[in-house]
């Protein structure tokens, strides 16, 4: 039996992440790709959109190292003495996505390079708050 189409919502995006898939939206009318799960094309405002699976590969466009962590990351040991890295990744398909950057030394931001190749890593996915994470490829 074919799978029922999923709504273009954050809940559907999260469910796909739990399945190991980084999904976005493709407009059938103009071909625009978006990493945000929305039922309306940001380029042509059309409503003929479909889910699009992304490769999970890209480049780190920008980043920041954060030492004031939210409660969920404090429970994992992050904070003033153990910052974490978050950034914007430009996917090889074009869209940009905000994500945690794993496998880098957030205590030494000068060692992190914009433009470096990264790949999706869902090994540490929090099932309660699924969010994409990337690490150097």
C-alpha positions in Angstrom: 0.0 0.0 0.0 1.5 3.4 -0.9 2.4 5.8 1.8 -0.1 8.6 2.4 1.3 12.0 1.6 2.6 13.9 4.6 1.6 17.5 5.4 4.3 20.1 4.9 4.8 20.8 8.6 7.6 20.8 11.1 6.2 17.6 12.6 6.5 15.8 9.2 10.1 17.2 8.8 10.9 15.8 12.2 9.4 12.4 11.4 11.5 12.2 8.3 14.6 13.0 10.3 13.8 10.2 12.7 13.7 8.0 9.6 17.2 9.2 8.7 16.0 11.4 5.8 16.7 15.1 5.3 13.7 16.4 3.5 12.6 19.7 1.9 10.1 20.9 -0.6 10.3 21.2 -4.4 7.9 23.3 -6.4 6.6 21.4 -9.3 5.8 24.6 -11.2 9.1 26.4 -11.0 11.5 23.9 -9.5 12.5 26.0 -6.5 13.9 23.9 -3.6 13.4 24.9 0.0 14.7 23.3 3.2 11.6 24.6 5.1 8.5 22.3 5.1 6.0 24.8 3.7 3.0 24.1 1.5 3.6 27.3 -0.6 6.5 28.0 -2.9 8.7 30.9 -1.7 9.7 31.7 -5.2 6.4 31.6 -7.3 3.9 31.3 -4.5 2.4 28.2 -6.1 0.9 25.4 -4.1 1.9 22.5 -6.3 4.8 21.3 -4.1 6.2 17.9 -3.2 8.6 16.5 -0.7 12.2 16.3 -1.9 14.9 14.3 -0.2 18.3 16.0 0.0 21.6 14.2 -0.2 22.8 15.4 3.3 26.0 16.8 1.8 27.0 20.4 1.7 29.4 23.2 2.8 29.5 25.1 6.1 28.6 28.7 5.1 28.8 30.3 8.6 28.9 29.2 12.2 29.0 30.4 15.8 30.2 28.7 19.0 27.7 29.0 21.8 28.6 28.7 25.5 25.1 29.6 26.9 23.3 26.4 26.1 19.6 25.6 26.3 18.5 23.1 29.0 18.5 20.1 26.7 22.1 20.7 25.7 23.1 21.5 29.3 21.9 18.0 30.2 24.4 16.7 27.6 27.2 18.7 29.2 27.4 21.8 27.1 27.8 25.2 28.6 30.3 27.9 29.5 33.2 25.5 29.8 32.1 23.2 26.9 30.5 25.3 24.1 28.8 23.8 21.0 28.8 24.8 17.4 25.8 25.8 15.3 25.9 26.9 11.7 24.3 27.4 8.4 25.0 24.6 5.8 24.4 25.2 2.1 23.3 21.9 0.8 24.7 20.7 -2.5 21.2 21.0 -3.9 21.3 24.7 -3.1 19.0 25.4 0.0 20.5 26.4 3.3 19.7 24.7 6.6 20.5 25.7 10.2 22.0 22.9 12.2 24.4 21.8 14.9 27.9 21.2 13.7 29.4 18.1 15.3 33.0 16.9 15.3 34.6 20.3 15.6 36.3 22.0 18.5 34.0 24.8 19.6 36.6 25.8 22.2 38.8 26.7 19.3 36.6 28.5 16.7 39.7 29.5 14.7 40.1 25.8 13.8 36.7 25.7 12.1 36.6 26.7 8.5 33.8 28.1 6.5 33.4 26.4 3.2 34.5 23.0 4.6 32.6 20.0 3.3 30.0 18.6 5.8 27.7 15.6 5.8 24.4 14.9 7.7 25.0 13.0 10.9 21.9 11.9 12.8 23.7 9.5 15.2 23.0 11.8 18.1 19.5 12.7 17.1 17.3 13.6 20.1 14.0 11.8 19.5 12.2 14.4 21.6 13.6 17.3 19.7 14.9 16.1 16.3 17.1 18.6 14.5 19.6 18.1 11.7 23.3 18.0 12.6 26.3 17.9 10.3 30.0 16.9 10.8 33.1 17.5 8.6 33.0 15.1 5.6 
